[in-house]
Amino acid sequence: TIWYLYRDNLLPRSIKFVGYARTKQSLVEVREKCKKYMKVRPGEEDKFEEFWAANDYLAGSYDKRIDYEMLNQLLSKFEKGPVANRIFYLAVPPTVFQDVTVNIKNACVSIKGFTRVIIEKPFGRDDVSSDQLSNHLAGLFKEEQIYRIDHYLGKEMVQNLMTIRFANQIFNPSWNRENIASVLISFKEPFGTEGRGGYFDDFGMIR
């Protein structure tokens, strides 16, 4: 998805992408793992190489501040201009949200631009844990710095529903809250939990 945005000139030219995870791997290995998902059309080869030149990767833990200080040093290397904004996309297990956000706040906030934190659902496993996470985040960041998202809202099926509704004169007048009580969307994935069983025991659809 990031490649598509970059390819279509929807991102700033000065942007840098830095991956951070526990897996010890090189950027070459990251690129190889991504290969089967990347669609590169004829004539886009040079831009594709330019995209990967804007990428970097660092392995580190979720809970050790020293690793985030290393991340901060890496990010600072790329921030040559007078303004440098940082966006942290947390695609991590909900059990480590608190450790990760504390370390970002303590070691990785931008000193010459804004800092934003994007958190994928699930936002807690019930109302108690959701409130606890909200209170935790409120102690670290301002509300306008926090984005809570459901990545499935970007799926093609959902996007197509929007297109069908607003681009079709038959559906547009009637597809609204006055005439539709609920919308049920079912996804069928061609793969299993693949090591995520422990996650689904406590969060999401199985629970």
N, C-alpha and C positions, 0 to 999 in steps of 0.2 A: 504494500500500500504506500509506504514511504517513497519507494522508487517511482510509482505512478505519479505521485504528487510532484516529485522532483522533475520527472520527465516532462510533465505538462506545465512546467514553470509556475506552479502554485505555491512554491516555497521561496524564501529569500535566497539570493545567490550566495550569500556569505554564511549559510547555515552549515552546522557540523553535527553529525550524528555519532553519539558515543554509547555503545552498548556496555552494560554493567551487569554481571551475573556471577554466580558461584562457579560455574563451569570454567575450568582452565582450558582455554583454547585461543588460537590466534585469529586474527581477522581473516586470514586465508581460509581457515577452517569454517568460520562463520559464513563466508561467501560461498563455500562449497555446499554447505547445508541449505543455503537459500536458493541455490541454482534451480531446483525443480519448481520453485514457486514464481520465479521471475520470468515475465514475458517481455522479451526484447525484440522489437520489430526491426526489419531491415532498415538500415540507416541510423539506428539509434545506438550503435556500438560505442561510438566515441562518448556520447552522453552517459552511457552506462558505466564506462570507465571513470568518467568524471564523478559520477555518483559514488562509486566505491572509494575514490580518493578522498571524499568528504566523510568517510566513515572511520571509526576507530573502536577499539574494544579493550575493556579492562576487567580482569577477574578479581572478585573480592567477596567478602562475607556480607551478610545482612546486618550483623549486630556489632561489628568492630569499628570504632570511630577512625582508627588509623587507616583503614581501607578507604573510607570516604575522604579522608584528607589526601590520599593518593589520587582519588578521583577528582578532587578539587584542583590539584596540581595539573592533572591532565587537561581538564577543562580550561584552566587559566592559560595554558599554552596556546590555545586557539583564539583567545579573546584579545585581539590586537587593537581593535578600534576603541573609541571613547564610550560606546554603549555595547553591552553584552547581556542579553537576556537568556535565562535558563528555564527550560521546561522539562520536568521529570515525569515520565510516564511509568507508573508503577504497575506492571503486569507481574505481580508477585502474590504468593499465598496470603490470604487475609490474616493469618497468624503472625506475620512479620510486618504488617503495616506500621505498627507503632515503632518498632526498632528502626525501620528504614526511614520513616519521617523524622524521628528525633535526630538521626545522624545527618540527614539532609539539612535540617535546620541548623545543626551545630557546626557543620563542616563544609556545606556545599551551596549556600545561598549566594546569589550573584551580588557583587559589591558595586557593580556599575550598570545595573539594569533590573528588570523585574524577575521574580522567581515564581513559577507556577507548578503545582503538583496535580497530576491527573491520576485518579484512583478508579480502577475497574471494579465493577460489582464482583462478588457480593459485598455489600457494605454492612458487615456484621452478619450473624446467623439468626438473630432475633431482635426484638426492640431494645432489650437491655444492652446487648453487645453493640448494636448500632448507635445507641446514645453514648456509650462509652467511647467509641471511636470518634464520634462527632465532637465530644468534649475534649478528647485528646488533640485532635487536629486544631480545634479552636484555640488551644493553648500554644500552638506553634505558628500558625499562619492566619492571616486575615481571610475572611470568607471569599473575597474576590480572587484569592490566590488558589482556591481549591476547586477542582472540577471532578464531579462524580459521574462516571459514564457507564453505559452498557454497550460493549463493542458490537453486540448483535444488531444494534440499530443501524449499523453501517452495512449489513448484509444486503446482497443484491435483491433478495425477495422483498425486504421492507422498502428498499428504494424503488422497486418496480411498482409497489402498491401506491406510492405517492405519485408516480408518473401516471399510472392508470387513472387515478382519481382526478388529478388536476388538468390532465391533458385530454380528458374525454368528456364531451358535453353531456353524454347520457348519465354518467356516474356522478359528476361533480355536484349537481344540485341536491342529490339525495345521500351521498356518502358524507354524513356529518353526524354530530352528536345528537341531533334531533331524531335520527332514523336508525342509528346503529347502537345497540346496547353494549356490545363487546367485540373485540377482535382476537381470534385465536390463531397463533402462528406456530406451525410444527416444523422443526428442522430434523432431517435425517442425515446423520453424519456417516461417511464411509469408513470410519475407524472407531476403535473402542476407547476406553478410558486411558489406556497406554501409560500406566504408572501413576495415574491421578486418582486411584481408588480411595486413598486415604482422605483426599480433599472432598470427594463426593459423599463420604460418610458423614461429614459434619456440615457441609454447605450444599446449596444448590438443589438440583432436581430430585436426587435420590432421597435426601432428607425430607 
